[in-house]
Every structure is written in C-alpha cells, then in structure tokens.
Amino acid sequence: MEISPKRTLNFDDTEIAFRSKSNAELNAAYLLFKVISSNFLTKVGPPITNFFLNVGLPIQPAIKATIFKQFCGGETIAECEKAIAQLASANVGTILDYSVEGEEKEEVFDFTCEEIIRTILRAAGDKRIPITVFKITGIARFALLEKLDAKQPLNATETAEFERVKARCEKICRTGFEKGVPVMIDAEESWIQETIDDLAIEMMRLFNRERVLIYNTYQLYRHDKLADLKADHLIAKEMGYFLGVKLVRGAYMEKERKRAVERGYQSPIQPDKKSTDQDYNAGVNYCITNIKEIGLVCGTHNEDSCRLLAQLLDQYNIPHNHPHVYFSQLLGMSDNLSFNLSDAQYNVAKYVPYGPIKAVMPYLFRRAQENTSVAGQTSRELNLILKEKKRRRL
C-alpha cells in the first residue's frame, strides 16, 4: 500500500459533500431537516404516527417519500441498490443494516438471522459493501439477555433458548468468515451488554485468527468502556487473535440515566460530554497506536474526532486506505464528513438501514430525536444544505 498524499480536510466543502445529490434531493433534505428542527413535532410525531399506522391509515407512502427516504435505503436489500450505487459513486461504502426491532418470537429471530446472513451474501465479492452489522437483540429475547447479565440462573427452557441464540450468532459470524465479509456486533443497553460482549469476544476468538472479521462495539459515553477496550486488547494479544473495535459515543443515554435513578445504582454514563469526548479520542488514539493488532471502525458524527483520526494516520505514516481503519456515519446525516473523508482517500462506509416501514419506525424516530438532542446537529445540517443551495443558486 502506498502512503496517500496529505491533504487538508475541509468539512465545510459542500460541493464535495452533496455532489451525489440532485437539486430535488437537496431541497427535500432541507425541508425534512426544517421539520425535524421543531422539537414539538419530534416529540408528538412518534405517538401520532404509530397511531395512524396501527389503525391502518394510509400514511406509509408519505413516510416512505420523506423521512424513510432520507435515512433508509429501502424496505428490502434489492431496494437498497440505488443508495449503494449513489454512495459508491463517491467511493463511500454501504453497511446494510436490517433495522427491525422489538420482536420476541423464535420464528422472527430465525428469520432475522437468515436476513442478516443474506446481507453478508449480498456483500460477498462486492467492494461497495465492505462491512455488515447486526444486533444481538435481533436474534435473542431481551429479557433472556437481561437475566444472563444479572447472573440469574436459567431454567432448562431458557438454557435451550440461549443455546439457539449462540447458534444463530455463530452461524452469522461463520458466514462472514467463510465469505471474507467483516461483521460488526452493535452495542446495546448496559444491562444486557456484558452478555453481548461475551458473545462478541467468543466470535473474535473463533474467527479473527488471520484477519479482522468480527467487531465488537464500545460505547464511550460509558465511563468503564475505555478500560474494557484496553483489557480486551491485552486478552486478544495474549490469545493470538485480532481485536475488532467499533467506537461510538452511544445511543441510550437518557434511558440509562433514568433506569439508574429508578433502581438506585450508579449510572454507567459519563458525568458530562467533555469526559465522553476525552475517552472517545483516547480510544481512537489507543487503537491507532496498536493498529497492527486492532481493526477500528470509527463510528462518529463528531468533526473533531474525525479530524483527530485523520491526523493520527498521517502522524504514524499509516495509509489513508489502511484495511484496519474505517470512518462510519449514518445514511442521511453528516455527508460533509463522509464525502470529504472519502474524497481524501480514507475508508468510509455509511450505515444503510432497511426493512418494512412499520418495523423500521423506531429507528427513524431515534434519528429524528438524535438530530434535535445532539447540540447543533440539525442546525449544522441545515446550514450546510443552505450553503450548497446558495452555491447552486437554488
């Protein structure tokens, strides 16, 4: 691999950021973020929309043409092809993410397992889809994971149930191993995370002997996760496998703090954003200084963290396109990061969620709420779109 030429990153370059968007798509994104910027609509929208969907009112076409179109690739893998091609035109990869949530039945877990495997088979041999992902709660009952984390003994039925969970997890990861397609395991709530971590580490032990294929996710808004990352690396080094690391800040902060207060235990969440940022950037630094043994997916919409990682690669003379380093953002958000990074030859991949509209609604509501709760996120998106509209004289 050759060292990529150094180039100053400019995350305000909207011409590059929105190069793949037509005028109509740009205008549609502007209107959507204007709506999302209303805290009132973001709060009342979910219950109203759920009510309309549950009583069978025909609002799905409107949802599909607006918020679904912005943040999702389609209802099926085949429908994601347009998003895959559009991202690939700017050298941005796709992470197919089957985003159906909240199911409890064994037959649904089996179907979800097979659908995740279909994403791996779709990715095999297609450089446009460099990584895949799944959630353990997509293939396991939440209450079962909660019981395991609480170290409560399982009865015979639950023991058999968990064996099926482990079999699904291994089937998914083994398919990734056999097809040479990396698989990320997403992080979830702290009170089920230890069981998820154990499964992820076991999958790495099995399948990361020769290269990084399985990744676990570390939520750095938790005050204990930087230490866990370092401990996991030492164990992986001792046992002779690569550690796959996806670093995120986290997605369950309000829920975590509320539960800690209600149940009277210390919150696992950092005391403030500054502490989260410090641990996140320390995690990035740690991974890069151990890049021979760690594969890193830097999942962030934070400009400072993206710039830090880019600077570290140059500092250590690591190629921009090193196979152990990926930047990642969500479809429909932070295009100024994704496309300017890819233009500078860094590895970038966008999460492209898909699934039936009604089943994906919890994901879409979180995206809308995330844009209003993260300081400045919506105004940042709007200002960038406005800048590009002015540049195009729209």
N, C-alpha and C positions, 0 to 999 in steps of 0.2 A: 504494500500500500504506500502511495506517495503522500507526503505531507501536503494538505490542502493549503493554498495561498491564504495568507492572513488578510482579513477584510473587516473593516469596521461595520459592526451590526447597527442598523438603524431601524428600530421597531416602529418608527413613525412613518416609514416609507409605505404609503397607502397604495401606490401604483403596483408595487410587488404584492402587497397583502391581499388586494382584491382583483388581481389580474385575471383570475379564473371566473369572476362573477360578471354576468351581463348587467346592463343598466337596470333592467327589470328586477333582477335578483338583488341588486344593491338597494333599490328603492323599497323592495319588500322587506329586506332585513332592517332597514331604517325604521319603517313603520312598526315592525314587530318589537324592536327594542324600545321604541317610544311607549308602546303599550306596557311592556314589561317594567319600564321605569316607574309605573304607577304602583306604589306599594299596596294601595287599596285593591286594585284589580288582581294583583298577585296573591293576595290573601283570600279574596272571595271567589276567585276563579276556580280553584280546585273543587270545592264543595258543589258549586253550581254546575260545573262541567260533569262531575260524577253523577249528579242527579239526572241531568239530561241523558247521559249515556245509559244509566240504569233503567230509565223509563222508556228507552228506545227512541228518543227524539233524534232526528237525522242531522246531528251536528258533526259527525265524523268527517264528511268532506271538507268542512270549514277548518277543522283541526288539522287535517292532513295537508291542506294548502297553506297553512301558516306556521304554527309553532312546530308541528311534526316535520315539515319540510326543512325548517331551519336547523333542527337539532338531531334529526334521524335520517338514515339512509333509505328506509323503505319498510315495508311490512314483511318482506322475505329477503333472503340472500340475493336472489335474482334482481329484485328491485333496487338493491344497493349498487348495482353496476354503474349507474350514472355518477353517483358520488365517488366510487372507486376511481373511475376514469378521470373525473374532474380533478380530484386530488393528485392523481398520478401525473397529470399534465404539468404540474408544478413540482414534481418529484417529492410529493408528500405521500407516505404510505397510509394504508387503511387498517384499522384494528376492528374487525367485525365483532360486535358486542350484542348478543341476544339478550335484550333487556326486559324480559318478562320476570315479574317479581310477585312475591306474596302467595305462592301456591303451597299446598300442603299434602297433596296426594302422590302416592307412589308412582302411579302411571304418568303423572305430569313430570315428576323427577326423571323418570326413564326417558320420556320424550325430550326433555330439556338436555339430558346427557347426549342423546343422539343428535340433537340440533347443534350443540357445541362441537361435536365431532364433525358435523357437516361443515362448520366454519373452518375447521382445520383442513379438511379435504379440499375445500374451496381455495384455501391459501396455498396449499402444496404446489410448488412449481410456479407460483405467481409472485414475482418480486414486488408487485403493488400492494400485497397483503403480507407484510413481514412478520407480524405478531398476532396472536389470538388471545382471548381472555375469557374467564368465566368466574362466577361467584359460587362459593360452596352452597349458599342458601338456594341456589337454583337447582341443586341436586340433593338437598337434605332439608329435613324439617327443622325449623328454627328452635323449637322447644327441645328437641333432642340435643342439638349443639349446646344449648344453654345448660342442660343438665350435665353434659360432659364437662363443660368449663367449670361448673360449680362442684365438680368432683363427687357428684352423687352417683351411687351405684345404679347400673342399668338392669332392668329385668330381662328375661330371656327374649321377649319380643323386641325390646329396644336394642339388645345386643345384636340380634339378627338384622335389625333395621340399619344399625351403624355399619355392619359388615357390607351391606348393599351400598351405603354411601361411599365407603372406601373403595369398593369395586368400581363404582362409577368414576370416581376421581382418578383412579389408576388407569381405567380404560381411556379417559380423555388424554391424560398425560402420556400414556404409552403411544397413542395415535400420533401425538405431536412428536414424540421421539422417533417413531418409525418413519414419519413423513418429513422430518427435519424442520418442523414448524414450531417456533417458540410459543409457550403458553404461559400467560400470567394468571395468577390466582388473586383476585381482588380482596382487599381488606374490608371488614365489616364492623359491627358493634363490638365494643371491648369485652362484653360479657359472653361472646362466643368466639373471640379472636384466638384464644390460646389453642383451641381445637383446630381451627383453620391453620394456624402456624404449624402445628404438629404435622398435619396432613401435607402442607407445602414442603416442609423440610424433608419429610419422608420421600416425596416425589423427586426432590432435588437429589437426594442420596441415591435414588434408583437411576435417574435419567440425566444427571448433569456431570457424568464422569469425564466425558470427552469434550463437551462444549456447553454453553449456557442455553438451556432449553426451557426450564421451568423457573418462573419468577414468583417470589412472594412479595406482598405489598406492605410497606411500612408507613403508617400514618404519623407524621412527625408533629401533629398537634397534640399527640400524647407525650407526656414527659418521660416515659420509660422506653420509647422505641429506638432512640439513638443507641442506647446501651444494648438493646436487644440485637440491633443490626451488627454491632461490633462483636458481640458474643457469638452470633450465628456465623459470622465470617470466620472466626477462630475455629469453630467446630468444623465447618466445611473444609478449611485448610488442613486441619488435622486428619479428617476422614477422607480427603482426596477427591472432593467434588467442587465444582464451581458454584458460587452463590449468585442466584438471580435476584436482583433488587429492583422493585419499582418504588420510587419515593413519591409520596403525595403529602399534602398538608393534612387533609382529612375531610370527611363528609358528614359526620354525625355529631358535631359539637354541641348543638342545642339539646339534642336527645340525651347525650352522655351527661351533661351537667344536670339536667332535670332529674334523671334517674339517680344520680349520686346524691342529690339533695333529698329526694323522696325516700331513699333507702339508707341514708346516713353513713355513707362511706366517702373516702377522699376521691374527688373527681380525678380521672386519669388525664384530663385535659390540661394543657399548659396554662399558666396563670394569665398570660397575655400574648398578643400577636408577636411581639418582639422575641419572646422566648421560642415560639414556633419557628419564626424565620431563622433564628440563630441555629436551632437544631437541624432545620432542613438544610441550610447551607453547609453546616458541619457534616451532615450525611453525604451531601454531594462531594465535598472535599475528600471524605474518607473513601468513598467508592473510587474516585479518580486516582487517588494515591495507591490504591490496590487493584487497579484496572485489569491486571493480568489474571486475577482470581475472581473478579466480580463483574457481572453484567448489570448495567444500570439503565433503567428507563426512568427518565426524569419527568414525572407527570406534574406539570405546573402551569398556571397561567400568570405566574409572577415574573415580571420582566427582570428584576434584579437576580433571581435565581437562574434564569436562562442565561443572562449575561455572565454570571459567575462561572457556570459550567463551560460556556464557550471560552472564557479567558483561561480556565484551568487546562483545557485541552491544548491551547496554544502554549501555555506555560510549560507543560510537560512534553511538548512536541508530539502530541497524540493526534493522528489524522482525524479530521472532522468527521469522516465516514467510518470511524473505527466500529467494528461489529458489536462491541460491548457497550456502545453508548447510543441511546435514543432520547430525543426530546418527544414529549407527547402532550397534546391538548385535545379538547373535546370538539367534535364537529359543531360548527356554527358559532364558536367562540374563539377569541384571541387569534384570528387569522393573521394579525400583524406579527405575532410571534412565529407561528408555524411556517408561513410562507417566506418570511425574511430569513429564518434559520435555514430552510431548505435551499433558498437561493444562494446561501453561503456554503452549501455542500455538506451541511450537517444532516445526520439521520433524523427524520421527523416522521411521526405517524399519528394520525388523528383517530380517536375513538369514534366509530360509526355505529351507533345503536340502531337496532331494528327489531321489529316484532309487530304483532297486531296492535292497532292503535289503542284500543281499550286497555290492553295489558301493559302498554308502554307508558300510559299516562302518569303513573307515579314518578317515573324517571323524568318526564317532561316538566312536571310541577317542580321537582327539585332543581332543574336547570333554571327555570324562571325565578324561583326563590333565591337561588345562589347568586344570580345576577343582581338582585336587589340587596342581598345581605352582605355580599363582599364589597367592601368600601370602594366606591368609584368604578366598579366593573361595568355597570350599564352605561354610565356617562362616558367612560373610556371607549366602549364600543360605539356609542352614538357619535362621539367627536371624531373618531377615525372614519366612520362612514360619511359623516358630513364633509370632512376634509377631502375624501375621494370624490364625493358628489360635486364639490366645487371644482376640483381638478378636472373632472369630466364635463363641467358646466351643465350639470343636470338640474 
